[in-house]
Amino acid sequence: MLTINLVCVGNLKEKFWKDAQEEYKKRLSRFCTLNIIELKEENELGQIDKILEIEGQSILKTVRGKTYLLAIEGKEFSSEQLAKEIESSSLQNSQLSFVIGSSYGVSKQVKQKMPNQISFGRATFPHNMARIMLLEQIYRSFMINSGAKYHK
């Protein structure tokens, strides 16, 4: 079974985000093993470059398999395109990792090592919302690939 690692800098604080995450985790369990990995947000250091460097090192140590970075400058995928991308990648990899950086983003080093970048558009979203949106799109991809009508 495919393993999907969702690597996030920071954690969910509000119950409604945690509930939404658990719902998608439950839905995805029939398609894949989902690991949600929350890395420490280094916001107490003060210097953004130093924060991004330390968070970037944690991200790079954690990701496995083919990696995708959520980045505003990344490629925009339709749901159908993302479904094809996940299906194609899962044929060649037993693990896929999706990365959501901190509120400061990610270091240049992370961006260089992760050329597969996904964008949800030019708008800025709270990181908690981006996490749920990503989980929903991953679930939608599996539903599309299984021939279900969920995505319509």
C-alpha positions as CSV (number, residue, x, y, z in Angstrom):
1,M,0.0,0.0,0.0
2,L,1.2,3.5,-0.8
3,T,2.4,5.6,2.1
4,I,1.8,9.3,2.0
5,N,3.7,11.5,4.4
6,L,2.3,14.9,5.1
7,V,5.2,16.9,6.5
8,C,4.0,20.2,8.2
9,V,5.9,22.8,10.0
10,G,3.8,23.7,13.0
11,N,0.7,22.0,14.4
12,L,-3.1,22.3,14.5
13,K,-4.3,24.1,17.5
14,E,-8.1,24.4,17.0
15,K,-10.4,21.4,17.4
16,F,-12.2,22.0,14.1
17,W,-9.0,21.7,12.1
18,K,-8.0,18.6,14.0
19,D,-11.5,17.1,13.4
20,A,-11.2,17.8,9.7
21,Q,-7.8,16.3,9.5
22,E,-9.0,13.2,11.3
23,E,-11.9,12.9,8.9
24,Y,-9.7,12.9,5.9
25,K,-7.2,10.6,7.6
26,K,-10.1,8.1,8.1
27,R,-11.3,8.5,4.5
28,L,-7.8,8.0,3.1
29,S,-7.1,4.9,5.1
30,R,-8.8,2.8,2.4
31,F,-6.3,4.0,-0.2
32,C,-3.0,4.6,1.6
33,T,-1.2,4.8,4.8
34,L,-1.2,8.5,5.8
35,N,1.5,9.8,8.2
36,I,1.1,13.3,9.4
37,I,4.4,14.6,10.6
38,E,4.5,17.9,12.5
39,L,7.8,19.6,12.8
40,K,8.7,22.2,15.3
41,E,8.1,25.8,14.2
42,E,11.2,27.7,15.1
43,N,9.5,31.1,15.5
44,E,11.3,32.1,18.8
45,L,14.7,32.5,17.0
46,G,13.8,35.9,15.6
47,Q,15.9,35.9,12.4
48,I,13.8,34.6,9.5
49,D,16.8,33.2,7.6
50,K,18.0,31.2,10.6
51,I,14.4,30.0,11.2
52,L,14.1,28.8,7.6
53,E,17.5,27.1,7.7
54,I,16.7,25.1,10.8
55,E,13.2,24.2,9.7
56,G,14.6,23.3,6.2
57,Q,17.1,20.9,7.8
58,S,14.2,19.2,9.7
59,I,12.1,19.0,6.5
60,L,14.9,17.5,4.4
61,K,15.7,14.9,7.1
62,T,12.0,13.9,7.3
63,V,10.8,13.5,3.7
64,R,10.7,10.1,2.0
65,G,10.0,9.0,-1.6
66,K,9.0,11.5,-4.2
67,T,8.4,14.9,-2.7
68,Y,6.0,17.7,-3.4
69,L,6.3,21.2,-1.9
70,L,3.3,23.5,-1.5
71,A,4.6,26.8,-2.8
72,I,2.7,29.8,-4.1
73,E,5.0,29.9,-7.2
74,G,4.5,26.2,-7.8
75,K,2.5,24.6,-10.6
76,E,-1.3,24.8,-10.4
77,F,-3.0,21.4,-10.9
78,S,-6.6,20.7,-11.6
79,S,-8.0,17.9,-9.4
80,E,-7.8,15.5,-12.4
81,Q,-4.2,16.5,-13.1
82,L,-3.2,16.0,-9.5
83,A,-4.9,12.6,-9.6
84,K,-2.9,11.6,-12.6
85,E,0.3,12.9,-10.9
86,I,-0.3,10.9,-7.8
87,E,-1.2,7.8,-9.7
88,S,1.9,8.0,-11.9
89,S,4.2,8.8,-9.0
90,S,2.8,5.9,-6.9
91,L,3.6,3.4,-9.7
92,Q,7.3,4.3,-9.3
93,N,7.4,5.1,-5.5
94,S,6.1,3.4,-2.4
95,Q,6.1,6.7,-0.6
96,L,5.1,10.3,-1.5
97,S,5.8,13.2,0.7
98,F,3.9,16.5,0.6
99,V,5.5,19.4,2.5
100,I,3.9,22.5,4.0
101,G,6.4,25.0,5.3
102,S,5.9,27.5,8.2
103,S,4.3,30.9,7.9
104,Y,7.7,32.2,6.7
105,G,7.7,29.6,3.9
106,V,10.7,27.3,3.4
107,S,14.4,27.9,2.8
108,K,16.0,28.3,-0.7
109,Q,17.7,24.9,-0.1
110,V,14.4,23.1,0.4
111,K,13.0,24.8,-2.8
112,Q,16.1,23.7,-4.7
113,K,15.8,20.1,-3.5
114,M,12.1,19.9,-4.2
115,P,11.5,20.9,-7.8
116,N,8.0,19.3,-7.7
117,Q,6.0,22.3,-6.4
118,I,2.2,22.5,-6.1
119,S,0.3,25.8,-5.9
120,F,-3.3,26.3,-4.8
121,G,-3.2,29.6,-6.6
122,R,-1.9,33.1,-6.0
123,A,-4.0,33.6,-2.9
124,T,-2.5,33.2,0.6
125,F,-4.2,30.7,2.9
126,P,-3.7,30.0,6.6
127,H,-1.4,27.0,7.0
128,N,-4.1,25.1,8.8
129,M,-6.5,25.6,5.9
130,A,-3.8,24.7,3.4
131,R,-3.3,21.4,5.2
132,I,-7.0,20.5,5.1
133,M,-7.2,21.6,1.4
134,L,-4.2,19.4,0.6
135,L,-5.7,16.4,2.4
136,E,-9.0,17.0,0.6
137,Q,-7.2,17.1,-2.8
138,I,-5.3,14.0,-2.1
139,Y,-8.5,12.2,-1.1
140,R,-10.3,13.6,-4.2
141,S,-7.3,12.3,-6.3
142,F,-7.8,8.8,-5.0
143,M,-11.6,9.0,-5.6
144,I,-11.0,10.1,-9.2
145,N,-8.5,7.4,-9.8
146,S,-10.9,4.8,-8.4
147,G,-13.7,6.0,-10.7
148,A,-15.9,7.3,-7.9
149,K,-18.2,10.3,-8.5
150,Y,-17.1,12.3,-5.5
151,H,-15.2,14.9,-7.5
152,K,-18.2,16.0,-9.6
